[in-house]
Amino acid sequence: MTTATSPPHNAQRNLADLLRQAIDQAPDAILLADAGGAIRYWNRGAERLFGFSAAEALGASLDLIIPERLRERHWQGYHRVMAGAPSRYGDDLLAVPALHQNGQQLSSEFSIVLLQDGAGAPCAIAAILRDVSARHAREKDLRRKLTEVEQQLGATR
């Protein structure tokens, strides 16, 4: 029996198909990593942002996109959260460096969603990332110019 709160099976399937298309084709990078940190989902936005195809990324460690100097700290927090400790990131938008396939570092902003298994235990993390390198460079340039103007004003006093 179909009710107003329970869409027909075909409508649910169509909704699932539409959601899959939206996630697959989103311009932002969307990825999912399992409890061990292996990449299990990699959309077109992730291919564009990081330069790795889905075939190259799937099954690889998140180290693929984490700059080497940040890996130890990342894995400490990741394993702590997967063991059940609360994440301090929650709903916050995070800003961290990421790594492109060509070795170039990029500035990214991202949010994470802790995914749980049927028993409520952490089993994976989904992340949505965006490249903000151009904006970051503009802001850095503006800060530099502001510092120059402040120094010039200080020298004239």
Secondary structure, DSSP 8 states (H G I E B T S, - for coil): --BTTB--HHHHHHHHHHHHHHHHH-SSEEEEEETTSBEEEE-HHHHHHH---HHHHTTSBGGGTS-HHHHHHHHHHHHHHHTT---S-TT--EEEEEE-TTS-EEEEEEEEEEEE-TTS-EEEEEEEEEE-HHHHHHHHHHHHHHHHHHHHHHHT-
